[in-house]
Amino acid sequence: MFYRCLPLSSSTVAKLAFFTVAMIVFPIATYFLTVDQYFGGNATYAGISAAVMANVILIAYVAVAVMEDSQAGPAPVSIKKQQ
């Protein structure tokens, strides 16, 4: 079966790229910044904070996607006139 893909705009690809990089960098940075500075070497709490950061980024991505979808509006419907 062949499926037609929806056309992607450059802003959509840029948002996806940003959130992909953020999903990799921010949780890892959160872990290493908090493990010694805030939690005194406790890796469990630092891991929990990294997981929370990953969920925050995921929720932000979903929110941006919903906002972008609602701004686009419904697809125009063409009506053929009967002759």
C-alpha positions as CSV (number, residue, x, y, z in Angstrom):
1,M,0.0,0.0,0.0
2,F,1.1,3.5,-0.8
3,Y,0.5,6.4,1.6
4,R,0.7,10.0,0.7
5,C,2.6,12.1,3.2
6,L,1.5,15.5,4.1
7,P,3.9,18.2,3.0
8,L,6.2,19.4,5.7
9,S,7.1,23.1,6.0
10,S,10.6,24.1,7.0
11,S,9.3,25.5,10.3
12,T,7.9,22.1,11.2
13,V,11.2,20.4,10.5
14,A,13.0,23.0,12.5
15,K,10.7,22.5,15.5
16,L,11.2,18.8,15.3
17,A,15.0,19.2,15.1
18,F,14.9,21.6,18.1
19,F,12.9,19.3,20.3
20,T,15.0,16.2,19.2
21,V,18.2,18.0,20.3
22,A,16.5,19.2,23.5
23,M,15.3,15.7,24.3
24,I,18.8,14.5,24.2
25,V,20.8,17.4,25.7
26,F,18.5,18.8,28.5
27,P,17.9,15.6,30.5
28,I,21.6,14.6,30.3
29,A,22.7,18.1,31.3
30,T,20.1,18.1,34.1
31,Y,21.5,14.9,35.5
32,F,25.1,15.9,35.5
33,L,24.4,19.4,36.8
34,T,22.2,18.2,39.7
35,V,24.0,15.0,40.8
36,D,26.8,16.8,42.7
37,Q,25.6,20.3,43.0
38,Y,22.1,19.7,44.4
39,F,21.8,16.1,45.5
40,G,25.3,15.4,47.0
41,G,26.1,12.5,44.7
42,N,22.7,10.8,44.9
43,A,22.2,9.5,41.4
44,T,18.6,8.4,42.1
45,Y,17.4,12.0,42.7
46,A,19.4,13.3,39.8
47,G,17.9,10.6,37.5
48,I,14.4,11.5,38.7
49,S,15.1,15.2,37.8
50,A,16.4,14.2,34.4
51,A,13.2,12.1,33.8
52,V,11.1,15.1,34.9
53,M,13.0,17.3,32.4
54,A,12.4,14.8,29.6
55,N,8.7,14.8,30.4
56,V,8.6,18.7,30.4
57,I,10.2,18.7,27.0
58,L,7.7,16.1,25.7
59,I,4.7,18.1,27.1
60,A,6.1,21.3,25.5
61,Y,6.5,19.5,22.1
62,V,2.9,18.2,22.3
63,A,1.6,21.7,23.2
64,V,3.5,23.3,20.3
65,A,2.2,20.7,17.9
66,V,-1.4,21.2,19.1
67,M,-1.0,25.0,18.7
68,E,0.4,24.6,15.2
69,D,-2.4,22.3,14.2
70,S,-5.1,24.6,15.6
71,Q,-3.6,27.6,13.8
72,A,-3.7,25.8,10.5
73,G,-7.5,25.3,10.7
74,P,-9.5,22.8,8.7
75,A,-8.6,21.9,5.2
76,P,-10.6,23.8,2.6
77,V,-13.3,21.8,0.9
78,S,-14.0,22.2,-2.7
79,I,-17.6,22.1,-3.8
80,K,-18.3,21.1,-7.4
81,K,-21.2,22.9,-9.0
82,Q,-23.8,20.7,-10.7
83,Q,-24.3,21.6,-14.3
